[in-house]
Amino acid sequence: MWRTRAAAACVICRSLAKSNYGIKRKSPLQNLHLVSRSIHHPYHPSSKFQRPPLRISIQQFSSLNRLPFRKTKLLNVKYGYQSYRNFWLARLASRLLRIRYIILGSAVGGGYTAKKTYDQWKDMMPDLDDYKWIVPDFIWELDEHIDFEKIIKALPDADDLAKLLPDFDKIGESFASLKGFFSPGYNLVSEVIGASDLLLLLGSPGETAFRATDQGYDNDKQYKKVSDKEKIDQLQEELLRTQLKYQRMLERLEKENKELRKLVLQRDDKGIHQRKLKKSLIDMYSEVLDILSDYDASYNTQDHLPRVVVVGDQSAGKTSVLEMIAQARIFPRGSGEMMTRSPVKVTLSEGPHHVALFKDSSREFDLTKEEDLAALRNEIEIRMRNSVKEGCTVSTETISLSVKGPGLQRMVLVDLPGVISTVTSGMAPDTKETIFSISKAYMQNPNAIILCIQDGSVDAERSIVTDLVSQMDPQGKRTIFVLTKVDLAEKNVASPSRIQQIIEGKLFPMKALGYFAVVTGKGNSSESIESIKEYEEEFFQNSKLLKTSMLKAHQVTTKNLSLAVSDCFWKMVRESVEQQADAFKATRFNLETEWKNNYPRLRELDRNELFEKAKNEILDEVISLTQVTPKHWEEILQKTLWERVSTHVIENIYLPAAQTMNSGTFNTTVDIKLKQWTDKQLPNKAVEVAWETLQEEFSRFMTEPKGKEHDDIFDKLKQAVKEESIKRHKWNERAEDSLRVIQHNALEDRSISDKQQWDAAIHFMEETLQSRLKDTESVIEDMVGPDWKKRWIYWIGRTKEQNIRNETKNELEKLIKCNEEHAAYLANDEVTTVRKNLEARGITVDPCLIKDTWHQIYRRYFLKTALNHCNLCRRGFYYYQRHFVDSELECNDIVLFWRIQRMLAITANTLRQQLTNTEVRRLEKNVKEVLEDFAEDSEKKVKLLTGKRVQLAEDLKKVREIQEKLEAFIEALHQEK
């Protein structure tokens, strides 16, 4: 019995030792309580004697109390030991309460900390009320458009649906027996079921034969009575109505999105969002097109980049379609007459404001204002008329227009003149051929999208453009066909199936990527774009063409057309841009090779860089005018002024005064004539001389070669700048008035202060008279012919007239020898005497010839006499100081020439001061203005900076820039893919 109990106790102890009871590791036998070892293992070495087993229950402790095993104090009893009461329950309760406090405190502290963290995060979060504008308005009003409760009630339960399901096994067997017989009907049923499910999900308010409503089982019976054809008609009508409804919602969403994007763009312009955005593909391609538009090389690579070419018969609606895509009535309109007389290139881009501007103008036309639209249409019409040459009807010059606005997709469209079949009166005979050549030139571009416009209200057999398009794109890989005026076509065409044949591409001998039917208004030029859209939507909603499935929903409206054109345009861009980049790469290599071979030591300067270099050179040359010495200015001015006025002084002042009898009359005549000359002619002549001198010096600096640094490529530009600056320059108007006073005071002075001035006046007079005498001798020689020495040396003779003049000269010289104080004019009796003397020798002479010969003979005699008088007056300064008292010598002519010489010196000094202080600076200012104007006028720079080197450098720069832009565009395109 004892052994049985001991064995049982041993088993229990082993189970206690093997089991963890919440302890993470196994307890070895030595770790058990001493009592446990003694009781359950009587043969264990720790038990010194054997005891009978105690009748006590073994208490197992869980891991919750985590109390260690303690040695229990035992008392001696009759049958063994009795345990000592140590109140372990109280200790356990106290420990449990202590843990509760710890947990409670941790919970309270954690909650407080979480609340504090939540408050901090809440304060850090921005106020989302300011960003309610980001969400469109229709999101908040979505419950007004869709009745969600009605949809939920309309949906059947799962049990009802399960009952309605057929036995698919039997249906499969039936279809296996009738293989292929019911396939069309099965597809139709599938489409109908799919459409009905779509309507249920969308929550359409319309009635449909397959909608589950609250009308109950009676309505189901009524729907079953309806024939299949009526069901399909109702379903198609419901589908169309639903599609138009959500199309309006989509348009509203796009409109709100456009407004939001406009607001964002406006804030970006104002600098609210200062963040760097990555350029979009459209912007990058736009940069390439902008560079290509300025590319003036002989390489036609730019024509291979995609663009949309709008072609069609005259009055087919090309311009209206383009306006719908641009969302503005920007073109001049007319009924039945040719309005598009030259190609108009329209570049659509995205911007915060709906504006339009020409490439060569900075004025922006606000397309939201009717007055700006009218001004834009008028400007386009004026440009078209100006581009048409005399004797022509259309022009090949392209008018470039850029249209920006929110929501506009970036693409390039070209509106071409309408194709005509007959040349009417008032047109040039070659108008038809010119329009065909223009259209072919644009459509020959292998990457151009051809937008073929066909008038649906006229007979198809009258179409001309379809044959032209089929010739340029026979496979139809880049053609989009558009049928306009479908509303008129539906009313006028007897057979609606004819419209279906056109849209399906079965009527015209041409192929296209897609076929579209649009309505571009009621024919009223005052209609707005919004009213045209509403009319188009209303027409197609009620049109039989859609209800009878002759037209598909995606083939109607200009909205779908614009999306399709944009997709095709960018598809063509993606397909052709790499090829164009390779072409530009090859062109760049060829140009660089040509430059290295022809200009190995010159930098590659394009037209703008060359212009800046020439501009600096011109400004340096203008500044060089200020470095001219005053002495040089005065010498040039004095010499030029005397050359200009010497004839007047000799002929009109000195010679008439010298014919007087005494000095008083001489001085009086001189003073009167000098006063008249000063008041009327002299100041003006002096200013003209100063202005011409400034021009000559400016031209000398501009055209003077600079040695090896001189570049003849700038000569044409410098000449143009010089001419334009001189043309703009005007001398100060007050200069003549001040100069008149100075000259008048200088001529009134008669006091010669010293002998040096006296000798200078004599020298000046001698030079003048000798110059005049030399000229007179030359005139006389021409009149009478060569003398005997030249006749013998050069073997030349005299003419008959020269012989007559020679005989007349000899007679007149005899007359002067007889009377050395003869007057300047011959008397009539003297003329008669000379004529009779010549007639006596057999020479017939006209009296006019005698007078002309006398004028030159007397002039020579007078000049020689005046020169002799100058020699006599060299010693007359002493008599001049005594006012020629007690002296027969009178030198009033020397005083006159001194007055003239002094006036010239003072005038030259005054003009020099005006030049250096005022006019040179004004000329420099004019030159700067001219250079600024030339810098802004690209056409002017092209005309003035010409040559093979300039063109080669310009092409090389453009090709490099285009290649870099295209490579960046291709990289972004690959990243997008």
URNORRA-V867237 format. One record per pair of residues at least 6 apart in sequence whose ideal C-beta (glycine too) atoms are under 6 Angstrom apart, sorted by the first residue. I is the first residue (numbers start at 1). J is the second residue. Records with the same first field share a line. If there is no record, write none. Layout:
I->J / J
This chain:
5->53
6->42
9->39 / 40
10->40
13->36 / 40
17->27 / 29
22->62 / 63
33->69
34->71
37->44 / 46
38->47
39->53
42->50
54->80
65->92
72->83
73->84
74->81
75->82
136->256
146->203
151->203
154->212 / 213
156->212
192->235
195->235 / 239
196->210
199->208
204->242
206->238 / 241
208->238
209->223 / 231 / 234
240->546
243->553
244->541
258->406 / 407
261->406
262->352 / 406
265->352
266->352
267->273
281->972
282->410
284->969
285->969
286->349 / 410
287->965
288->965
291->961 / 962
292->302
295->302 / 958
297->955
299->587
301->583
303->445
304->447 / 580
306->447 / 569 / 572 / 573
307->412 / 448
308->411 / 413 / 449 / 451 / 565 / 569
309->414 / 442 / 443 / 448 / 450
310->318 / 322 / 413 / 415 / 451
311->416 / 439 / 465
312->318 / 453 / 465
313->418 / 419 / 464 / 465
314->418 / 420
316->453 / 455
317->453 / 484 / 520
318->415 / 453
319->331
320->520
321->453
322->413 / 415
323->329
324->558
325->562
326->403
327->529
328->367
329->373
330->376
332->339 / 377 / 380 / 381
333->525
340->415 / 417
341->384 / 388 / 394
342->384 / 387 / 395 / 397 / 399
343->398 / 414 / 416
344->399 / 415
345->398 / 400 / 414
346->401 / 403 / 413
347->402 / 412
348->403 / 408 / 410 / 411
349->404 / 410
350->408
351->404
354->367 / 368 / 405
355->364 / 366 / 404
356->365 / 367 / 376 / 403
357->364 / 402
358->401
359->400
365->372 / 376
366->372
383->399
387->395 / 397
388->395
392->428
393->427 / 428 / 431
394->417 / 434 / 435
396->438
409->566
411->566 / 569
414->442
416->439
417->435
419->435 / 464 / 465
420->432
421->464
423->431 / 432
443->450 / 472
447->572 / 576
449->478 / 568 / 569
450->469 / 473 / 478 / 479
451->480
452->469 / 479 / 481
453->482
454->463 / 483
455->484 / 485
456->483 / 484 / 485 / 486 / 489
457->485 / 488 / 489
460->507
466->508 / 510
469->479 / 510
470->509 / 510
473->479
476->511 / 512
479->512
480->512 / 513 / 514
481->512 / 515
482->516
483->502 / 517
484->518 / 520
486->517 / 519
487->519 / 539
489->499
500->550
501->507
503->515
505->515
514->564
516->555 / 561
517->551 / 556
518->558 / 561
519->536 / 539
521->527 / 532
536->557
540->546 / 556
545->551
554->560
577->970
578->970
581->966
584->959 / 962 / 963
585->963
587->959
588->959 / 960 / 963
591->955 / 956
595->952
604->953 / 956
605->953
606->953 / 954 / 957
607->941 / 945 / 950 / 954
610->945
611->941
614->714 / 717
615->931
618->721
621->701 / 702
622->924 / 927
624->701
625->920
626->920
630->912
633->912
634->908 / 909 / 912
636->693
637->693 / 908 / 911
638->904 / 908
640->689 / 693
641->686 / 689 / 904
642->904
644->685 / 689
645->685
653->673
657->666 / 669 / 670
659->824
660->666
663->890 / 892
666->892
667->892
670->896
674->747
678->743 / 744
682->743
683->736 / 739 / 740
686->739 / 907
687->731 / 735 / 736
690->911
691->731
694->915
695->726
702->718 / 722
713->947
716->944
717->944 / 945
720->944
721->930
724->930
725->926 / 927 / 930
728->926
729->923 / 926
735->914
739->910
742->910
743->903 / 907
746->902 / 903 / 906
747->899 / 903
750->895
752->758 / 898
755->877
758->877
761->894 / 897 / 898 / 901
762->870 / 874 / 894
764->897 / 901
765->870 / 897
766->870
769->863 / 866 / 867
772->863
773->863
776->859 / 860
779->856
780->856
783->805
784->802 / 805 / 806 / 809
785->798 / 802
786->796
804->843
805->853
807->838 / 843
808->845 / 850 / 853
809->853
811->834 / 837
812->854 / 857
816->822 / 861
824->858
826->854
831->847 / 850
834->850
835->845
838->845
873->891 / 894
876->889 / 891
879->887 / 889
884->890
934->940
